[in-house]
């Protein structure tokens, strides 16, 4: 192999390495942006679900609970506390 072709091969190898490094950096940067967006979306969905539960809005609960699976979360809905009345009657 001639000296020129070795230089070309080295140049190609360096170029490929640089391109791969740039690609990896861009992918990591985009991944970080997507993870931050997912976190913000989860916060919004959690808040909306909590509000729907508080309002006892069954359609709203179902709508926001359905978003949990695509977000990779499990739905944990707590039933609102119902106040039970205990009456004591005194008969005179």
C-alpha positions as CSV (number, residue, x, y, z in Angstrom):
1,X,0.0,0.0,0.0
2,X,1.4,3.4,-0.9
3,X,1.9,6.2,1.5
4,X,-0.9,8.3,-0.1
5,X,-3.4,5.5,0.3
6,X,-2.4,4.9,3.9
7,X,-2.9,8.7,4.6
8,X,-6.3,8.5,2.9
9,X,-7.3,5.4,5.0
10,X,-6.2,7.2,8.2
11,X,-8.1,10.3,7.2
12,X,-11.2,8.2,6.6
13,X,-10.8,6.4,9.9
14,X,-10.4,9.7,11.8
15,X,-13.5,11.2,9.9
16,X,-15.6,8.1,10.8
17,X,-14.5,8.4,14.5
18,X,-15.4,12.1,14.6
19,X,-18.7,11.5,12.9
20,X,-19.6,8.7,15.4
21,X,-18.6,10.8,18.3
22,X,-20.7,13.7,17.1
23,X,-23.6,11.4,16.5
24,X,-23.3,9.9,20.0
25,X,-23.2,13.4,21.6
26,X,-26.2,14.5,19.6
27,X,-28.1,11.3,20.6
28,X,-27.3,11.9,24.3
29,X,-28.4,15.5,24.0
30,X,-31.7,14.6,22.4
31,X,-32.2,11.8,24.9
32,X,-31.8,14.3,27.8
33,X,-34.3,16.7,26.1
34,X,-36.8,13.8,25.6
35,X,-36.4,12.6,29.2
36,X,-37.0,16.2,30.5
37,X,-40.1,16.5,28.4
38,X,-41.4,13.1,29.6
39,X,-40.8,14.2,33.2
40,X,-42.8,17.4,32.6
41,X,-45.6,15.5,30.9
42,X,-45.8,13.0,33.8
43,X,-46.2,15.9,36.2
44,X,-49.0,17.3,34.2
45,X,-50.8,14.0,33.8
46,X,-50.3,13.2,37.5
47,X,-51.8,16.6,38.4
48,X,-54.7,16.2,36.0
49,X,-55.5,12.7,37.2
50,X,-55.4,13.9,40.9
51,X,-57.8,16.7,40.0
52,X,-60.2,14.3,38.2
53,X,-60.2,12.0,41.2
54,X,-60.9,14.9,43.5
55,X,-63.8,16.0,41.3
56,X,-65.0,12.4,41.0
57,X,-64.9,12.9,37.3
58,X,-64.9,9.3,36.0
59,X,-64.3,10.2,32.4
60,X,-61.4,12.4,33.3
61,X,-59.9,9.7,35.5
62,X,-60.1,7.2,32.7
63,X,-58.7,9.7,30.2
64,X,-55.7,10.5,32.3
65,X,-55.2,7.0,33.6
66,X,-55.0,5.8,30.0
67,X,-51.9,8.0,29.5
68,X,-50.0,6.1,32.2
69,X,-49.2,3.1,30.1
70,X,-47.5,5.0,27.3
71,X,-45.5,6.9,29.9
72,X,-44.4,3.5,31.4
73,X,-46.2,4.2,34.7
74,X,-48.7,2.3,36.8
75,X,-51.9,3.8,37.8
76,X,-52.3,4.2,41.5
77,X,-55.6,5.8,42.2
78,X,-56.7,6.3,45.8
79,X,-60.4,6.5,46.4
80,X,-61.5,9.6,48.1
81,X,-62.3,9.2,51.7
82,X,-66.0,9.1,52.3
83,X,-67.1,10.4,55.6
84,X,-69.4,7.9,57.4
85,X,-71.9,9.5,59.7
86,X,-72.5,7.8,63.0
87,X,-75.5,9.1,64.7
88,X,-76.3,8.6,68.3
89,X,-79.8,9.1,69.1
90,X,-81.0,9.7,72.6
91,X,-84.6,8.9,73.1
92,X,-86.2,10.5,76.0
